[in-house]
Amino acid sequence: MKDYDLRVGLWQVGTMLGTTDRQTNSTNAIGHLTMDERLDILQGLVIDFNASLPPPIKGHKTVNVFAIPEYYFAKSRSEHFVDEDTKNTIAVRLQKISQIGPTLLVAGTIPWMKPMNKRRVSRASSRLAKNNERSSVLRAHQESGDWGNVWYAENTAFITYDGRIVHKYHKRNNGGEVNSADLADRDVVWVPGIESGEFKVEGLRFGVEICAEHAGGLMQRVVKRQLDVHIVISAHMAIQPGAHGHAKLLGYLMHADATDPPTVHINASPWAEVGPDTSEMFSPLTNTQILNRLDNQDEYSQASSVPMSESAQMKRLNDTLTVLNGRLNTYQLPYRA
């Protein structure tokens, strides 16, 4: 048996997409930023996280983990998919950031796309069939034979550690991966992954799920042995430790969401939430930007054709404030394996 010291940072930041300004003003705090700006913010957080950690415990193996929500690298506040070159550039930078510490970096997801071709049609058809899904877009173009403006799309988590990619995980459950903004001037076929989210780092078995996958208990179905650490990254989803947590006894379930504060649960039979060692608000938005967005939400509530009670308006504003302010929690977790 080996003693581990898991030092964990989980960042809640608004990454949900929408197709109107009203939606994205209340749910997205990063879509106005360039990819370099988002990477610079993430790198600064990982540097500060590592700098704040105490010295390693003698005789313990230290593993630093930092996770952020799904869609952190979506193209904009309304569109999901970046091009393949942008995806590859982000992945290279994530590998470099993971050298800090080093840190096991679960840096949300990169929704990306590339032009469809015959080989990709075959791959898309196979993956969709294996996940019991269908694509009316794919079928229509197979029948017409016209592939002039059709795109193959995935939503991928690049998991990096100490300067390398330790796992590349393609989201398997369709949680609304393509919206009307993505289809404005093209056809998009979203293609699910087929691999499991399980990987190994420093002798520990980790597993990652993305949003809707956890709601459906995907990890439990595809990974037979319980994990040491189960990580969920999501845009908007309630964590379900008792129903879908898949960590072994005294293992951990970690959750980084875009709308709800981060959480860690331990499988103490039953599951129990572990409080953070530190918790602070952190947002890419300035206080002025947040206040302006709150004002816009208030104006919408007052102008809405559906009357809202004062308490409902207050809840909407509080929920918006929670999302836009963001929250960074850190934990020091003992573990033996």
TIGU-558674 format. One line per field, with one value per residue: residue number from 1; chain; y, z, x of N, C-alpha, C in turn. Coordinates in steps of 0.1 Angstrom, whole numbers, plus 5000, padded with zeros to 4 digits. Each point is the difference from the previous one (the first is absolute). Example, Ala and Ser with C-alpha at 12.3 -4.5 7.8 and 13.67 -1.06 7.14 Angstrom:
REM residues 2
k (1  2)
c (A  A)
n.north (4943  5011)
n.up (5078  4993)
n.east (5132  4996)
ca.north (5012  5011)
ca.up (5000  5000)
ca.east (4991  5009)
c.north (5012  5011)
c.up (5000  5008)
c.east (5009  4992)
END
This chain:
REM residues 337
k (1  2  3  4  5  6  7  8  9  10  11  12  13  14  15  16  17  18  19  20  21  22  23  24  25  26  27  28  29  30  31  32  33  34  35  36  37  38  39  40  41  42  43  44  45  46  47  48  49  50  51  52  53  54  55  56  57  58  59  60  61  62  63  64  65  66  67  68  69  70  71  72  73  74  75  76  77  78  79  80  81  82  83  84  85  86  87  88  89  90  91  92  93  94  95  96  97  98  99  100  101  102  103  104  105  106  107  108  109  110  111  112  113  114  115  116  117  118  119  120  121  122  123  124  125  126  127  128  129  130  131  132  133  134  135  136  137  138  139  140  141  142  143  144  145  146  147  148  149  150  151  152  153  154  155  156  157  158  159  160  161  162  163  164  165  166  167  168  169  170  171  172  173  174  175  176  177  178  179  180  181  182  183  184  185  186  187  188  189  190  191  192  193  194  195  196  197  198  199  200  201  202  203  204  205  206  207  208  209  210  211  212  213  214  215  216  217  218  219  220  221  222  223  224  225  226  227  228  229  230  231  232  233  234  235  236  237  238  239  240  241  242  243  244  245  246  247  248  249  250  251  252  253  254  255  256  257  258  259  260  261  262  263  264  265  266  267  268  269  270  271  272  273  274  275  276  277  278  279  280  281  282  283  284  285  286  287  288  289  290  291  292  293  294  295  296  297  298  299  300  301  302  303  304  305  306  307  308  309  310  311  312  313  314  315  316  317  318  319  320  321  322  323  324  325  326  327  328  329  330  331  332  333  334  335  336  337)
c (A  A  A  A  A  A  A  A  A  A  A  A  A  A  A  A  A  A  A  A  A  A  A  A  A  A  A  A  A  A  A  A  A  A  A  A  A  A  A  A  A  A  A  A  A  A  A  A  A  A  A  A  A  A  A  A  A  A  A  A  A  A  A  A  A  A  A  A  A  A  A  A  A  A  A  A  A  A  A  A  A  A  A  A  A  A  A  A  A  A  A  A  A  A  A  A  A  A  A  A  A  A  A  A  A  A  A  A  A  A  A  A  A  A  A  A  A  A  A  A  A  A  A  A  A  A  A  A  A  A  A  A  A  A  A  A  A  A  A  A  A  A  A  A  A  A  A  A  A  A  A  A  A  A  A  A  A  A  A  A  A  A  A  A  A  A  A  A  A  A  A  A  A  A  A  A  A  A  A  A  A  A  A  A  A  A  A  A  A  A  A  A  A  A  A  A  A  A  A  A  A  A  A  A  A  A  A  A  A  A  A  A  A  A  A  A  A  A  A  A  A  A  A  A  A  A  A  A  A  A  A  A  A  A  A  A  A  A  A  A  A  A  A  A  A  A  A  A  A  A  A  A  A  A  A  A  A  A  A  A  A  A  A  A  A  A  A  A  A  A  A  A  A  A  A  A  A  A  A  A  A  A  A  A  A  A  A  A  A  A  A  A  A  A  A  A  A  A  A  A  A  A  A  A  A  A  A  A  A  A  A  A  A  A  A  A  A  A  A  A  A  A  A  A  A  A  A  A  A  A  A  A  A  A  A  A  A)
n.north (4988  5010  5009  5006  5012  5000  5009  5005  5005  5005  5004  5007  5000  5011  4988  5001  4994  5010  5001  5005  5013  4999  4990  5004  5011  4990  4993  5010  4996  4991  4999  5011  4991  5004  4991  5009  5009  4990  4997  5013  5002  4989  5005  5012  4994  4992  5011  5008  4991  4998  5013  4998  4989  4993  4999  4991  4991  4999  4993  5012  4994  5011  5002  5010  5004  5004  5003  5002  5008  4993  5000  4999  4991  5002  5000  5001  5010  5000  5000  4987  4999  4998  5005  4991  5010  5006  4989  4997  5013  4999  4988  5006  5010  4992  4994  5012  5004  4987  5006  5010  4998  4990  5002  4991  5004  5002  5005  4995  5005  4995  5007  4991  5004  4991  5003  4996  4988  4992  5002  5013  4999  4991  5008  5011  4993  4996  5012  5006  4990  5001  5013  4991  5008  5010  5003  5008  5008  4990  4996  5013  5002  4989  5004  5012  4995  5010  5001  5009  5000  4988  5001  4993  4998  5003  4995  5005  4991  5009  4988  5009  4995  5009  5008  4991  4995  4998  5008  4996  5007  4993  5011  4991  5008  5001  5011  5000  4992  5000  5013  5009  5005  4987  5001  5012  4994  4989  4988  4996  4990  5000  4997  4990  5000  4991  5007  4993  5006  4987  5004  4999  5005  4999  4990  5011  4994  5008  5008  5004  5008  5001  5009  5000  4997  5009  5008  4994  5003  5008  5006  4999  5004  5009  5004  4987  5002  5001  5013  5005  5006  5004  5005  5010  5003  5011  5003  4991  4995  4995  5000  4987  5002  5000  5006  5009  5002  5000  5006  4993  4992  5011  4997  5008  5008  5006  5012  5004  5009  5004  4994  4989  5003  4999  4987  4994  4987  4994  4989  5005  4996  5010  5005  5008  5012  5003  5008  5012  5000  5004  5011  5004  5012  4995  5012  4996  5002  5013  5006  5009  4991  4994  5012  5003  4988  5003  5012  4994  4991  5010  5007  4988  4997  5013  4998  4989  4993  4991  5004  5006  4991  5008  4989  4998  5013  5000  4989  5005  5011  4993  4993  5011  5006  4989  4999  5013  4999  4988  4988  5002  4987  4999  4989  4995  4989  4994  4991  4988  4996)
n.up (5000  4993  5007  4997  4995  4998  4993  5002  4987  5003  4988  5006  4987  4997  4995  5006  4989  4992  4996  5012  4999  5001  4992  4990  5002  5002  4989  4993  5006  4990  4994  5007  5007  4996  4992  4995  5001  4995  4991  4998  5000  4992  4992  5001  4999  4990  4995  5002  4994  4991  4999  5001  4994  5011  5007  4991  5003  5009  4990  4996  4991  4995  4998  4992  5003  4988  5003  4987  4998  4995  4987  5008  4990  5003  4988  5005  5003  4987  4994  4997  4987  5005  4992  4992  4992  5003  4998  4990  4997  5003  4994  4991  5001  4999  4990  4995  5001  4995  4995  5003  5009  4991  4991  5005  4987  5005  4989  5005  4990  4988  4997  4991  4987  4990  4987  4997  5000  4990  5004  5002  4988  4997  5005  4994  4989  5001  5003  4991  4991  5004  4998  4990  4992  4995  4987  5001  5005  5007  5004  5002  5005  5008  5001  5003  5008  5005  5000  4992  5009  5002  5013  5003  5011  5010  5012  5001  5010  5000  5005  5006  5000  5007  4993  5004  4989  5011  4995  4989  5005  4991  5003  5008  5009  4991  5005  4987  4993  4992  4999  5000  5009  5004  4998  5003  4997  5007  4997  5012  5000  5011  5002  5006  5012  5000  5004  5010  5011  5000  5009  4999  5012  5001  4993  4998  5001  4990  5001  4987  5005  4989  5009  4989  4998  5009  4994  4990  5009  4990  5010  5007  4988  4998  5013  4999  5001  5013  4999  5000  4989  5002  4988  5003  4987  5002  4992  5002  5011  5006  5010  4998  5011  5006  4990  4998  5013  4994  5011  5002  5010  5005  4988  4989  5001  4990  5002  4987  5004  4989  5006  5005  5013  4999  4999  5012  4997  5012  4995  5010  4990  4999  4988  5002  5001  4994  5010  4993  4998  4988  5000  4988  4998  4987  4994  4987  5005  4997  5011  4992  4994  5012  5005  4989  5002  5013  4996  4990  5009  5008  4990  4997  5013  5001  4989  5007  4990  5005  5007  5007  5010  5010  5007  4989  4999  5013  4999  4990  5007  5011  4992  4994  5011  5005  4988  5000  5013  4997  5002  5007  5000  5011  4998  5012  4993  5012  4995  5001  4992)
n.east (5008  4995  5006  4988  5004  4986  5006  4988  5000  4988  4998  4991  4998  4993  4997  4988  4996  4997  4988  4998  5001  4986  5001  5009  4992  4992  5006  5005  5011  5001  4988  5002  5007  5012  5004  5008  4990  4992  5010  5002  4987  4998  5010  4995  4988  5006  5006  4990  4993  5010  5000  4987  5005  4997  5011  5005  4991  5009  5004  4994  4992  5005  4987  5004  4988  4997  4987  4996  4989  4990  5003  5010  5002  4987  4996  4987  4993  5000  5012  4999  5000  5012  5009  5004  5005  4989  4993  5008  4998  4987  5000  5007  4992  4990  5007  5002  4988  4998  5010  4991  5009  4998  4991  4992  5000  4988  5004  4989  4993  5004  4989  5002  5004  4997  5003  4988  5005  5003  5012  4998  4994  5010  5009  4994  4998  5012  5005  4993  5003  5013  4996  4994  5007  4992  5004  4989  5009  5006  4988  4996  5012  4998  4987  5004  5010  4994  5013  4995  4991  5006  4998  5011  4992  5009  4998  5012  5002  5010  5004  5007  5012  5007  4993  4991  4994  4993  4991  4994  4990  4993  4993  4993  4995  4990  5006  4996  5008  4989  5001  4990  5007  5002  4987  5004  5012  4996  5003  4996  5009  4994  5013  4994  5007  5010  5011  5006  4995  5004  5009  5013  5002  5013  4997  4992  4988  5000  4989  4997  4990  4993  4995  4992  5013  5003  4991  5006  5009  5006  5007  4989  4994  5009  5001  5004  5013  4997  5000  5012  5000  4988  5003  4991  5000  4994  4990  4992  5004  4990  5009  5002  5006  4988  4995  5010  5003  5012  5002  5011  4999  4997  4995  5003  4989  5006  4994  5003  4991  4992  4990  5004  5002  5014  5000  5003  4998  4999  5004  4994  4992  4991  4997  5011  4995  5011  5002  5001  5013  4998  4993  5001  4994  4999  5000  4999  4988  5000  5001  5006  5007  5003  5003  5007  5005  5002  5005  5006  5004  5002  5005  5006  5002  5003  5006  5003  4995  5009  4990  5009  4999  4999  4995  4992  4997  4999  4992  4993  4999  4996  4992  4996  4999  4994  4994  4996  4997  4995  5006  5010  4999  5007  5006  5002  5002  5000  5009  4996  5009)
ca.north (5012  5012  5012  5011  5013  5006  5014  5002  5013  4999  5013  5002  5012  4999  4996  4995  5008  5003  5006  5014  5008  4998  4987  5000  5010  4995  4987  4998  5010  4999  5000  5013  5000  4992  4987  5003  5006  4990  4992  5008  4999  4987  4998  5008  4993  4988  5005  5004  4988  4993  5008  5001  4987  4998  4990  4986  4992  4990  4986  4999  5003  5012  5002  5012  4999  5013  4997  5011  4995  4997  5011  5011  5004  5002  5011  5013  4999  4993  4990  4990  4992  5006  4991  4990  5006  5007  4989  4995  5010  5000  4988  5002  5010  4992  4991  5009  5004  4989  4998  5007  4991  5000  5000  4993  5011  4996  5014  5001  4993  5007  4996  5003  4994  4999  4997  4986  4993  4986  4992  5005  4996  4986  5001  5006  4990  4989  5005  5002  4987  4994  5007  5000  5013  5002  5013  5003  5008  4990  4992  5008  5002  4987  4997  5010  5000  5014  5002  5013  5008  4991  5000  4990  5007  4993  5008  4992  5004  4996  4999  5002  4999  5001  5003  4990  4996  4987  4995  5008  4994  5006  4999  4989  5003  5013  5008  5012  5005  5009  5009  5007  5009  4991  4996  5012  5000  4987  4988  4994  4986  4997  4985  4996  4991  4986  4996  5004  5012  4995  5001  4997  5010  4998  4987  5001  4998  5012  4999  5013  5000  5014  5005  4991  4986  4997  4999  4987  4989  4993  4994  4987  4990  4996  4997  4991  5001  5014  5008  5008  5014  5002  5015  5004  5014  5002  5013  5002  4987  4996  4988  4989  4991  4987  4993  4998  5000  4987  4998  4989  5004  5011  5007  5013  5005  5014  5006  5014  5003  5014  5008  4997  5000  4987  4991  4988  4990  4988  4988  4995  4990  5006  5012  5012  5012  5005  5014  5005  5007  5014  5003  5014  5004  5004  5001  5008  5012  5010  5003  5008  4991  4992  5009  5003  4989  4999  5011  4995  4990  5006  5006  4990  4995  5010  5001  4987  4999  4991  5007  4993  5005  5007  4990  4993  5009  5000  4987  5001  5009  4993  4989  5007  5005  4988  4996  5010  5002  4989  4996  4991  4992  4991  4989  4991  4988  4988  4988  4988  4990)
ca.up (5000  4999  5005  4990  5004  4988  5001  4990  4998  4992  4996  4994  4992  4991  4986  4992  4988  4997  4986  5001  5010  5014  5006  5003  5010  5013  5002  4994  5005  4993  4985  4993  5001  4990  5005  5008  5012  5009  5004  5010  5013  5005  5004  5013  5010  5004  5007  5013  5007  5004  5009  5013  5007  5010  4995  5000  5012  4998  4999  4992  4986  4997  4987  4999  4990  4998  4990  4997  4993  4986  4990  5003  4988  4989  4991  5005  5010  4993  4991  5007  4994  4994  4989  5005  5003  5013  5009  5002  5007  5014  5006  5003  5012  5012  5005  5007  5013  5009  5005  5012  5011  4989  5003  4992  4996  4993  4996  4993  4987  4988  4989  4987  4988  4988  4989  4998  4988  4999  5011  5012  4999  5005  5014  5007  5000  5010  5014  5003  5002  5013  5011  4998  4996  4986  4996  4988  4991  4993  4990  4989  4991  4994  4989  4990  4996  5001  5013  4998  5012  5011  5009  5010  5012  5012  5012  5005  5012  5000  5014  4999  5012  4999  4986  4989  5001  5006  4995  4991  5002  4992  5006  4994  5001  4994  5009  4992  4996  4989  5001  4988  4996  4993  4987  4993  4986  4997  5006  5010  5005  5013  5001  5014  5002  5003  5010  5014  5006  5010  4998  5012  5002  5013  5007  5003  4989  4999  4989  4998  4993  4996  5001  4999  5002  5014  5003  4995  5006  4990  5005  5006  4990  4991  5007  5010  5013  5005  4998  5011  4999  4990  4998  4991  4995  4994  4998  5009  5004  5015  5002  5006  5006  5004  4989  4989  5004  4997  5007  5010  5014  5004  4988  4999  4988  4999  4990  4996  4992  4996  5007  5014  5006  5000  5011  5001  5008  5003  5002  5014  5001  4987  4995  5008  4994  5007  4999  4995  5009  4996  4990  4996  4987  4990  4987  4990  4998  5010  5008  4992  4990  5007  5003  4988  4996  5010  4996  4988  5005  5007  4990  4993  5009  5001  4987  4995  4998  5011  5013  5009  5014  5005  5004  4988  4995  5009  4998  4987  5001  5008  4992  4990  5008  5003  4988  4994  5010  5000  5013  5000  5013  5001  5010  5003  5002  5002  4993  5001  4989)
ca.east (4992  5008  4992  5000  4995  4994  4998  4990  4994  4989  4996  4987  5000  4989  5004  4988  4997  4986  4999  4996  5008  4995  5005  5014  5004  4998  5005  5013  5010  5013  4999  5005  5014  5007  5006  5012  4996  4995  5011  5007  4992  5002  5014  5002  4993  5008  5012  4996  4996  5012  5008  4993  5000  5011  5010  4995  5001  5011  4996  4988  5001  4992  4994  4992  4989  4993  4990  4991  4988  4998  4999  5009  5006  4991  5004  4995  4989  4988  5005  5008  5012  5012  5006  5010  5013  4998  5000  5013  5008  4996  5005  5015  5002  4996  5011  5010  4994  5000  5014  5001  4997  4991  4986  4990  4991  4987  4997  4988  5000  5002  4991  5007  4994  5009  4992  4996  5004  4995  5005  4993  4986  5000  5003  4988  4989  5004  4999  4986  4994  5005  4994  4986  4996  4998  5002  4992  5009  5008  4992  4996  5011  5003  4991  5002  5014  5005  5008  5006  5001  4996  5011  5001  5003  5001  5002  5011  5008  5014  5004  5014  5008  5014  5004  4995  4986  4999  4987  4992  4987  4990  4987  4992  4986  4996  4993  4997  5014  4999  4989  4997  5012  5010  4994  4996  5004  5006  4994  5009  4997  5007  5003  5004  5011  4997  5009  4996  5007  5009  5014  5008  5011  5007  4995  4986  4990  4991  4990  4993  4987  4996  4987  4989  5004  4999  4986  4996  5008  5009  5012  4997  4997  5011  5012  4995  5007  4999  5012  5006  4995  4990  4999  4989  5000  4987  4995  4988  4995  5001  5008  4992  5010  4994  4994  5009  5014  5006  5012  5001  4999  5009  5004  4994  4993  5003  4991  5002  4988  5000  4990  4999  5013  5006  4998  5007  4994  5008  4992  5002  4989  4997  5007  4999  5007  5012  5001  5012  5010  4998  4990  5000  4994  5009  4993  5007  4992  5002  4988  4991  4993  4990  4988  4992  4992  4989  4990  4993  4991  4989  4992  4992  4990  4989  4994  4995  4985  4995  5003  5009  4999  5013  5009  5005  5010  5012  5007  5007  5012  5010  5006  5009  5012  5008  5007  5010  5011  5009  5005  5012  5001  5012  4999  5011  4993  5008  4995  5009  4997)
c.north (5013  5012  5011  5012  5006  5015  5004  5014  4998  5014  5000  5013  4998  4997  4996  5009  5003  5007  5015  5007  4998  4987  5001  5010  4994  4987  4999  5012  5000  5001  5012  5000  4991  4987  5003  5006  4990  4991  5007  5000  4987  4997  5008  4993  4988  5004  5004  4988  4992  5008  5000  4987  4999  4990  4986  4993  4989  4986  4998  5004  5011  5000  5012  4999  5013  4997  5012  4995  4997  5013  5012  5006  5000  5013  5014  4997  4992  4988  4990  4998  5009  4991  4991  5006  5007  4990  4995  5010  5001  4988  5001  5009  4993  4991  5008  5004  4989  4997  5008  4991  4987  4999  4991  5010  4994  5013  5002  4993  5010  4995  5004  4993  5001  4996  4985  4995  4985  4992  5004  4996  4986  5000  5005  4989  4989  5004  5003  4987  4993  5007  5001  5013  5001  5015  5002  5008  4991  4992  5007  5002  4987  4998  5010  4999  5013  5002  5014  5009  4993  4998  4989  5006  4991  5010  4992  5007  4995  5001  4999  4999  5000  5001  4991  4998  4986  4993  5010  4994  5008  4997  4990  5003  5013  5008  5013  5006  5009  5009  5008  5009  4992  4997  5011  5000  4987  4989  4994  4987  4999  4985  4997  4992  4986  4995  5003  5011  4996  5003  4999  5011  4997  4988  5001  4999  5012  4996  5013  4997  5015  5001  4988  4985  4996  4998  4987  4988  4993  4994  4987  4989  4995  4997  4991  5002  5015  5007  5005  5014  5001  5015  5002  5015  5002  5015  5003  4986  4997  4988  4990  4990  4986  4992  4997  5003  4987  4999  4990  5005  5010  5007  5013  5002  5015  5006  5014  5003  5015  5008  4998  5000  4986  4992  4988  4991  4989  4988  4994  4990  5004  5012  5012  5011  5004  5015  5004  5005  5015  5001  5015  5002  5003  5000  5007  5014  5010  5003  5009  4992  4992  5009  5003  4988  4997  5010  4995  4989  5006  5007  4990  4995  5010  5001  4987  5000  4991  5007  4991  5007  5006  4989  4992  5009  5000  4987  5000  5008  4993  4989  5005  5004  4988  4996  5009  5003  4988  4996  4990  4994  4992  4990  4993  4987  4988  4988  4989  4990  4989)
c.up (5000  5005  4989  5007  4987  5003  4988  4999  4990  4997  4994  4992  4989  4986  4991  4988  4999  4986  5001  5010  5014  5006  5004  5010  5014  5002  4995  5004  4992  4985  4993  4999  4988  5007  5008  5013  5010  5005  5010  5014  5007  5006  5013  5011  5005  5007  5015  5009  5006  5010  5014  5007  5010  4995  5001  5014  4999  5000  4992  4985  4997  4986  5000  4988  4998  4988  4999  4992  4985  4993  5003  4987  4988  4992  5005  5010  4993  4992  5008  4994  4994  4989  5006  5004  5014  5011  5003  5007  5015  5007  5003  5012  5013  5006  5007  5014  5010  5006  5013  5012  5001  5005  4990  4996  4992  4996  4992  4987  4989  4990  4987  4989  4989  4989  4999  4987  5001  5012  5013  5000  5006  5015  5008  5000  5010  5014  5004  5003  5013  5012  4999  4997  4985  4997  4987  4990  4992  4990  4988  4990  4993  4988  4988  4993  5000  5013  5000  5012  5013  5009  5010  5013  5012  5012  5009  5012  4998  5014  5000  5014  4997  4985  4989  5001  5005  4996  4992  5000  4992  5007  4992  5000  4994  5010  4994  4995  4988  5001  4987  4995  4993  4986  4991  4985  4996  5006  5009  5004  5013  5002  5014  5000  5003  5011  5014  5005  5010  4996  5013  5001  5014  5007  5004  4988  5001  4989  4999  4992  4996  5001  4999  5002  5015  5004  4996  5006  4990  5006  5007  4990  4992  5007  5012  5014  5005  4999  5014  5000  4987  4998  4990  4997  4993  4998  5009  5004  5015  5001  5008  5006  5003  4988  4989  5003  4998  5006  5011  5014  5004  4988  4999  4987  5000  4988  4998  4990  4997  5008  5015  5006  5000  5012  4999  5009  5002  5002  5013  5004  5012  4996  5009  4993  5008  4998  4995  5010  4997  4990  4998  4987  4991  4986  4990  4997  5011  5008  4992  4989  5006  5004  4988  4995  5009  4997  4988  5004  5007  4990  4992  5009  5000  4987  4995  4999  5011  5014  5009  5014  5004  5004  4989  4993  5008  4998  4986  5001  5008  4993  4990  5007  5003  4988  4996  5010  4999  5014  4998  5014  4999  5012  5001  5005  5002  4993  5001  4989  5000)
c.east (5009  4991  5002  4995  4995  4997  4992  4995  4988  4994  4986  5000  4989  5004  4988  4998  4985  4999  4994  5009  4995  5004  5014  5005  4999  5007  5015  5009  5013  4999  5004  5015  5006  5005  5013  4997  4995  5011  5009  4994  5002  5014  5002  4994  5008  5013  4996  4996  5012  5008  4994  5001  5011  5010  4995  5002  5010  4994  4987  5003  4990  4995  4991  4990  4993  4990  4990  4988  5002  4999  5009  5006  4990  5003  4996  4989  4988  5004  5009  5014  5011  5005  5011  5013  4999  5000  5014  5009  4997  5006  5015  5002  4995  5011  5011  4995  5001  5014  5001  4996  5007  4985  4992  4989  4989  4994  4987  5000  5002  4990  5007  4994  5011  4991  4997  5006  4996  5005  4993  4985  4999  5002  4988  4988  5003  4998  4985  4992  5003  4993  4985  4994  4999  5002  4992  5009  5009  4993  4996  5012  5005  4991  5002  5014  5007  5007  5007  5002  4995  5012  4998  5005  5000  5002  5010  5007  5014  5005  5015  5007  5015  5005  4996  4985  4999  4987  4993  4987  4989  4986  4991  4985  4997  4992  4996  5012  4999  4988  4998  5012  5010  4996  4997  5004  5007  4992  5011  4995  5008  5002  5004  5012  4996  5009  4994  5008  5011  5014  5008  5011  5006  4994  4986  4992  4990  4990  4993  4987  4997  4985  4989  5004  4998  4985  4995  5008  5009  5012  4997  4998  5013  5013  4996  5006  4998  5013  5005  4993  4991  4997  4989  5002  4987  4997  4988  4994  5003  5008  4992  5009  4994  4996  5011  5015  5007  5015  4999  4998  5011  5006  4992  4992  5001  4992  5003  4989  5001  4990  5000  5014  5006  4998  5010  4992  5009  4991  5002  4989  4991  5009  4998  5008  5012  5000  5013  5009  5000  4989  4999  4994  5011  4993  5009  4994  5004  4987  4990  4993  4989  4987  4992  4992  4988  4989  4992  4990  4988  4991  4992  4989  4988  4993  4993  4985  4994  5004  5009  4998  5013  5010  5006  5011  5013  5008  5008  5013  5011  5006  5010  5013  5009  5008  5011  5012  5010  5005  5012  5001  5013  4998  5013  4994  5009  4994  5010  4996  5011)
END
